[in-house]
Amino acid sequence: MKKTLFALGALSIFACQQAPKEIKDYASLSGKISNKNSDSLLIRSRTYNKTIKVNEDGTFSDTLKVEAGLYNFFDGTESTTIFLKNGYDLNISLDTKTFDESLKYTGEGANDNNFLAEKSLLQEKLFDQDFSTLDMDGLDKAFNDIESELTKFYASKTEVDSLAITPFTSSLPRMLDSYKKYYAGAILLRQEMAGKPSPEFTDYENIDGTKTSLADLKGKYVYVDVWATWCGPCKAEIPSLKALEKEYHGKNIAFVSMSVDDDRTHGGSWDKAKEDWKAMVADKELSGIQIMAPEGWKSQFVQDYKITGIPRFILIDPAGNVVDPSAPRPSDEKIKEIFNALSI
């Protein structure tokens, strides 16, 4: 009898043990997008690419077999970084009108991804200042403060998957050094060029085949956008640039968009570069003065302004002198403050 009871007890204990949780060999991704920009989403990395359909009501749902890591989530206009690994059942909600601010995650994997959303907003806040107006000592202090703030933030996220946080902690010094060098260059360039005669561009080809020189625009302020068709950040500025042109239409300012598309970025063909440039100008209905730098990055005007990254915006006064060799972008409200201060 005792043996029977013992056996039944052992069986009972065995039966009450929880079976190990089965880990799915895929990640589930679903959600809803308000004011959707596209009928599809793109989830991508250097080695992975998947398109997910977005329904008419903004909902989406799919499964993905992934290597654990960071992925780019692109909605056709804007993008963000998400962390995925097999076994996650992640739900995303966002409103494209306030993309970063509205981004929220629930479900399995939400903790890691809400960390990423919080990190993006914090970085945006920390970098939302005009570093180029500082002197070098002020720039050093500003970046030391940013490093301290981000280091403290990362240290507080003890429950975040190491694969989601380590890429940012390990690259922090390198990232900050890159930004700091950029702004240091802008400070030195402004000290060197502001108030002095601008480098010239002469007979650059317009979209209609005519030619324009900087000298043709004397008597007006000139806001130059140096860009290229393949440049994502350049294209992101297009809506703001068009709105700025519209607001200041008829005022004493010329808007010049200078493409640096060249043979190196268009399969070794200048004809293809020019064809792609004309196609995008037409497709995006770009206004203002649309010109193409004849030698792309090697063009003298580009070299004289020491342009190594785009977009770059330049402001020149009616006398042909440099107001700002690295002016705020159209998406930055500071550019309107400058225009208004100059009584444009």
C-alpha positions in Angstrom: 0.0 0.0 0.0 2.8 2.4 0.9 4.6 1.6 -2.4 1.3 2.4 -4.2 0.9 5.7 -2.5 4.5 6.6 -3.1 4.2 5.8 -6.8 1.0 7.8 -7.1 2.6 10.7 -5.2 5.6 10.6 -7.6 3.3 10.5 -10.5 1.4 13.5 -9.2 4.6 15.5 -8.7 5.7 14.7 -12.2 2.4 15.6 -13.7 2.4 19.0 -12.0 5.8 20.0 -13.3 5.5 22.7 -16.0 6.7 21.7 -19.4 9.6 23.7 -20.8 8.3 26.7 -22.8 8.7 26.0 -26.5 10.7 28.8 -28.2 9.4 29.6 -31.7 11.9 29.6 -34.5 10.5 32.8 -35.8 9.5 36.3 -34.5 5.9 37.6 -34.8 5.5 41.3 -35.7 2.2 43.1 -35.8 0.7 46.5 -35.1 -1.1 49.5 -36.4 0.1 52.6 -38.1 -2.1 55.8 -38.0 -1.8 58.1 -41.0 0.3 55.4 -42.9 2.8 56.6 -45.5 2.8 53.4 -47.6 1.1 50.2 -48.3 4.1 48.2 -47.0 6.9 48.1 -44.4 10.5 47.1 -44.9 12.4 45.2 -42.3 16.1 45.1 -43.2 19.7 44.7 -42.1 22.9 44.1 -44.0 21.9 40.4 -44.5 18.1 40.4 -44.2 15.3 42.1 -46.1 11.5 41.5 -45.8 8.5 43.5 -47.0 5.3 43.4 -44.9 1.9 44.4 -46.3 0.1 47.3 -44.5 -3.7 47.0 -44.7 -6.0 49.8 -45.6 -6.8 50.4 -41.9 -3.0 50.6 -41.1 -2.8 47.2 -39.5 -0.1 44.7 -40.3 1.0 41.2 -39.2 3.7 38.8 -40.3 6.3 36.4 -39.1 10.1 36.6 -39.6 12.9 34.1 -39.2 15.7 36.3 -38.0 19.1 36.3 -36.4 18.9 38.1 -33.0 20.0 41.7 -33.6 19.1 45.2 -34.7 17.0 45.9 -37.8 15.8 48.9 -39.7 12.0 49.4 -39.7 11.1 51.6 -42.7 7.6 52.8 -43.4 8.3 54.3 -46.8 9.1 57.8 -45.5 10.7 57.4 -42.0 12.5 54.7 -40.2 13.5 53.5 -36.8 15.7 50.8 -35.2 14.1 47.7 -33.7 15.5 44.6 -32.0 14.2 41.2 -33.1 15.0 37.6 -32.2 13.1 34.4 -32.7 10.5 33.8 -30.1 9.4 37.5 -29.9 5.8 38.4 -30.3 6.1 42.1 -30.8 3.3 44.6 -31.4 4.0 48.1 -32.6 1.8 51.2 -32.6 2.7 54.6 -34.1 1.3 57.7 -35.7 3.5 58.9 -38.6 2.6 62.6 -37.8 4.6 62.2 -34.6 6.7 59.2 -35.6 9.3 58.9 -32.8 7.2 60.4 -30.1 4.2 58.1 -30.7 6.2 54.8 -31.1 5.1 52.2 -28.5 5.8 48.5 -28.2 3.9 45.8 -26.3 4.2 42.0 -26.1 7.3 39.8 -26.0 10.3 41.9 -26.8 8.6 45.2 -25.8 11.2 46.0 -23.1 14.2 46.0 -25.5 12.3 48.0 -28.1 10.9 50.6 -25.8 14.5 51.1 -24.7 15.4 51.8 -28.3 12.6 54.3 -28.7 13.6 56.0 -25.5 17.2 56.2 -26.6 16.2 57.9 -29.9 14.2 60.6 -28.1 17.0 61.2 -25.6 19.6 61.5 -28.3 17.4 63.8 -30.3 17.0 66.0 -27.2 20.7 66.1 -26.4 21.7 66.9 -29.9 19.0 69.5 -30.5 21.4 72.5 -30.0 23.4 74.7 -32.3 26.9 73.4 -31.5 28.4 75.3 -34.4 27.8 78.6 -32.6 30.1 77.5 -29.7 33.8 78.0 -29.4 36.0 75.0 -29.0 36.0 75.0 -25.2 32.2 75.2 -25.3 32.0 72.3 -27.8 34.2 70.1 -25.5 32.0 70.8 -22.5 28.8 70.1 -24.5 30.0 66.7 -25.7 31.4 65.7 -22.3 27.9 66.4 -20.9 26.3 64.4 -23.6 28.6 61.4 -23.0 27.9 61.6 -19.3 24.1 61.6 -19.8 24.1 58.8 -22.3 26.5 56.6 -20.2 24.2 57.1 -17.2 21.1 56.2 -19.3 22.7 53.0 -20.7 23.8 51.9 -17.2 20.3 52.2 -15.9 18.9 49.7 -18.5 20.0 46.5 -16.7 17.1 44.4 -18.0 17.7 45.2 -21.7 19.1 42.3 -23.9 22.9 42.8 -24.2 22.5 42.3 -28.0 20.2 45.4 -28.1 22.3 47.7 -26.0 26.0 46.7 -26.5 26.2 48.1 -30.1 25.4 51.5 -28.7 27.6 51.4 -25.6 30.5 50.1 -27.5 30.2 52.7 -30.3 29.4 55.7 -28.1 32.9 57.2 -28.0 33.3 56.7 -31.7 29.9 58.2 -32.5 30.5 61.3 -30.2 34.0 61.8 -31.7 32.5 61.8 -35.2 29.8 64.3 -34.4 32.3 66.5 -32.5 34.7 66.6 -35.4 31.9 67.5 -37.7 30.8 70.5 -35.6 34.4 71.5 -35.0 34.9 71.6 -38.7 31.8 73.8 -39.1 33.1 76.2 -36.4 36.5 76.5 -38.1 34.9 76.9 -41.5 32.6 79.6 -40.2 35.5 81.5 -38.6 37.4 81.1 -41.9 34.7 82.1 -44.4 31.9 84.1 -42.8 31.8 87.7 -44.1 34.3 87.0 -46.9 33.5 86.7 -50.7 32.0 83.4 -51.5 33.7 80.9 -53.9 32.0 81.1 -57.3 30.2 78.6 -59.5 30.1 79.6 -63.2 27.9 78.3 -65.9 26.5 75.3 -64.1 23.9 73.5 -66.1 20.2 74.1 -65.3 17.5 71.4 -65.5 16.3 73.1 -68.7 19.7 73.1 -70.3 20.5 76.8 -69.7 23.4 77.9 -67.5 23.5 79.7 -64.2 26.4 81.4 -62.4 26.5 82.7 -58.8 27.3 86.1 -60.2 23.8 86.1 -61.9 22.2 86.1 -58.5 24.0 89.1 -57.0 21.5 91.5 -55.4 19.7 88.6 -53.7 20.4 86.3 -50.8 21.2 82.8 -52.1 20.4 79.7 -50.1 22.3 76.8 -51.7 21.3 73.1 -51.1 24.1 70.7 -52.1 22.5 67.3 -52.5 22.3 64.1 -54.6 19.6 61.8 -55.8 21.0 58.8 -53.8 21.3 60.7 -50.5 18.6 59.7 -48.0 19.0 62.7 -45.7 19.0 65.0 -48.7 15.6 63.6 -49.9 14.3 63.8 -46.3 14.8 67.6 -46.5 12.8 68.0 -49.7 9.3 68.6 -48.2 10.8 71.2 -45.7 12.8 72.9 -48.5 9.7 73.1 -50.8 7.7 74.6 -47.9 10.5 77.2 -47.2 10.6 78.2 -50.8 6.9 78.7 -50.9 6.9 80.8 -47.7 9.7 83.1 -49.0 8.5 83.1 -52.7 8.8 86.6 -54.1 11.2 87.8 -51.4 14.8 88.8 -51.8 16.2 85.3 -51.9 17.1 82.7 -54.5 16.9 79.0 -53.7 19.5 77.0 -55.5 19.7 73.2 -55.4 23.1 71.9 -56.6 23.3 68.2 -57.4 26.7 66.5 -57.0 25.5 63.3 -58.7 28.4 62.0 -60.7 29.8 59.0 -62.6 31.1 57.3 -59.5 27.7 57.1 -58.0 25.9 56.1 -61.2 27.7 53.1 -62.5 30.5 55.0 -64.1 28.2 57.0 -66.4 27.7 60.8 -66.4 24.8 60.4 -68.7 23.1 58.1 -66.2 23.9 60.6 -63.4 22.3 63.4 -65.4 19.3 61.2 -66.3 18.6 60.2 -62.7 19.0 63.9 -61.6 16.4 65.1 -64.2 14.0 62.3 -63.3 14.1 63.1 -59.6 13.6 66.8 -60.1 10.5 66.0 -62.2 9.2 63.3 -59.9 9.6 65.4 -56.8 8.4 68.5 -58.6 11.4 70.4 -57.3 11.3 74.2 -57.7 13.9 76.9 -57.3 17.0 76.9 -59.4 18.1 73.3 -60.1 21.7 73.0 -61.3 24.2 70.2 -61.6 27.8 70.5 -60.5 29.8 69.6 -63.7 32.4 67.4 -61.9 30.3 66.3 -59.0 32.3 66.2 -55.7 35.4 67.4 -57.6 33.7 70.6 -58.7 35.6 73.7 -57.6 32.7 75.2 -55.7 32.2 72.0 -53.7 36.0 71.7 -53.0 36.2 75.4 -51.9 33.4 74.9 -49.4 35.2 71.8 -48.1 32.1 69.7 -48.6 32.6 66.1 -47.7 29.1 65.2 -46.6 25.6 66.1 -47.8 23.2 67.7 -47.5 25.1 70.9 -47.0 23.3 74.3 -47.0 25.1 77.5 -47.7 23.8 81.1 -47.2 25.3 84.0 -49.3 24.4 87.7 -49.0 23.3 90.0 -51.9 26.9 91.3 -52.2 28.2 87.8 -52.7 29.7 87.4 -49.3 29.3 84.2 -47.1 26.7 84.6 -44.4 27.0 80.9 -43.3 29.0 78.2 -45.0 27.1 75.5 -43.1 23.7 77.0 -42.6 20.8 75.3 -40.8 18.7 72.8 -42.8 15.2 73.7 -44.0 13.7 71.4 -41.4 15.4 73.4 -38.7 13.3 76.4 -37.5 16.6 78.3 -36.9 16.8 79.0 -40.7 13.7 81.1 -40.5 15.0 83.0 -37.5 18.1 83.8 -39.6 16.1 84.8 -42.6 13.9 87.1 -40.5 16.9 88.6 -38.7 18.3 89.5 -42.1 14.9 91.0 -43.2 14.6 88.6 -46.1 
